[in-house]
Amino acid sequence: MKPEGTGVYAHGVEVAADYAGEIPEGFDVIEFEPCKLMVFQGEPYDDDDVMEHVGACMERVLKFNPEVYGYQYAPELAPRMQLAPMGWRGYIEMHPIKEIQK
């Protein structure tokens, strides 16, 4: 699902399953199986400081241990996703997860 030389995030738009419109060059149509996502949201920030706040939030996300809540990261299920950074709502990033099998 991740072509060599690409990043760890998926960026795109959701379309209907029967979408038959034009696909821009360099884009792909992909379909994901349903999965759970753990959503992280940082504090609102001034848009002039976007990189500082996005970086700080990303660092906190990487240190977070979902196993405390009975889950583990599952990058094989779907890519990480992030919403466009907007200071008024804070940075938002999502990671696919699955329950830890006992």
C-alpha positions as CSV (number, residue, x, y, z in Angstrom):
1,M,0.0,0.0,0.0
2,K,3.0,2.3,0.5
3,P,5.0,2.8,-2.7
4,E,8.8,2.9,-2.2
5,G,10.0,6.4,-1.8
6,T,6.8,7.8,-0.3
7,G,6.0,9.1,3.2
8,V,4.1,7.4,6.0
9,Y,1.0,9.6,5.7
10,A,-2.0,9.4,3.4
11,H,-3.2,12.6,1.9
12,G,-6.3,12.6,-0.2
13,V,-10.0,13.1,-0.4
14,E,-12.9,10.7,0.3
15,V,-15.1,9.9,-2.7
16,A,-18.1,7.7,-3.2
17,A,-17.4,4.0,-3.8
18,D,-18.9,4.3,-7.3
19,Y,-16.9,7.5,-8.2
20,A,-16.2,7.5,-11.9
21,G,-14.7,11.0,-12.3
22,E,-11.3,12.0,-13.4
23,I,-8.3,11.0,-11.2
24,P,-5.5,13.6,-11.3
25,E,-2.1,12.5,-12.5
26,G,0.0,11.1,-9.7
27,F,-3.0,10.1,-7.6
28,D,-4.5,6.7,-7.0
29,V,-7.9,5.4,-6.0
30,I,-7.5,3.1,-3.0
31,E,-10.1,1.4,-0.7
32,F,-9.4,0.6,2.9
33,E,-11.0,-2.1,5.0
34,P,-12.8,-0.6,8.1
35,C,-10.4,-0.2,11.0
36,K,-10.2,1.8,14.2
37,L,-8.1,5.0,14.3
38,M,-6.6,6.6,17.4
39,V,-7.1,10.4,17.0
40,F,-4.6,12.9,18.5
41,Q,-5.4,16.6,18.6
42,G,-3.0,19.3,19.8
43,E,-4.0,22.6,21.4
44,P,-5.0,25.5,19.2
45,Y,-2.1,27.7,18.1
46,D,-1.2,30.8,16.2
47,D,-0.9,30.0,12.5
48,D,2.5,31.8,12.4
49,D,3.9,29.1,14.7
50,V,2.5,26.1,12.8
51,M,5.7,24.1,12.4
52,E,6.6,24.4,16.1
53,H,3.2,23.2,17.2
54,V,2.9,20.4,14.6
55,G,6.4,19.1,15.5
56,A,5.6,19.2,19.2
57,C,2.4,17.3,18.8
58,M,4.0,14.7,16.5
59,E,6.7,14.1,19.2
60,R,4.0,13.6,21.8
61,V,2.1,11.1,19.5
62,L,5.3,9.1,19.0
63,K,5.8,8.8,22.7
64,F,2.2,7.7,23.4
65,N,1.7,4.0,24.3
66,P,-1.7,2.8,23.1
67,E,-1.1,-0.6,24.9
68,V,-2.1,1.1,28.1
69,Y,-5.6,1.1,26.7
70,G,-5.5,-2.4,25.2
71,Y,-4.5,-1.4,21.6
72,Q,-1.4,-1.5,19.5
73,Y,-0.5,0.5,16.4
74,A,-1.4,-1.3,13.2
75,P,0.3,0.3,10.2
76,E,-0.5,-2.7,8.1
77,L,-4.2,-1.8,8.2
78,A,-4.0,1.7,6.9
79,P,-1.6,4.6,6.6
80,R,-1.4,7.4,9.2
81,M,-3.5,10.4,8.3
82,Q,-3.4,14.0,9.2
83,L,-5.8,16.8,8.7
84,A,-4.6,20.1,7.2
85,P,-3.0,22.0,10.1
86,M,-5.3,24.8,11.2
87,G,-4.3,26.8,14.3
88,W,-7.9,27.4,15.5
89,R,-8.5,23.6,16.0
90,G,-4.9,22.4,16.7
91,Y,-3.0,19.8,14.8
92,I,-4.9,16.5,14.2
93,E,-3.2,13.2,13.4
94,M,-4.7,9.6,13.2
95,H,-3.0,6.2,13.5
96,P,-4.6,2.9,12.7
97,I,-4.9,0.6,15.7
98,K,-6.1,-2.9,16.7
99,E,-7.0,-4.5,20.0
100,I,-4.3,-6.5,21.7
101,Q,-5.1,-10.2,21.5
102,K,-5.1,-11.8,24.9
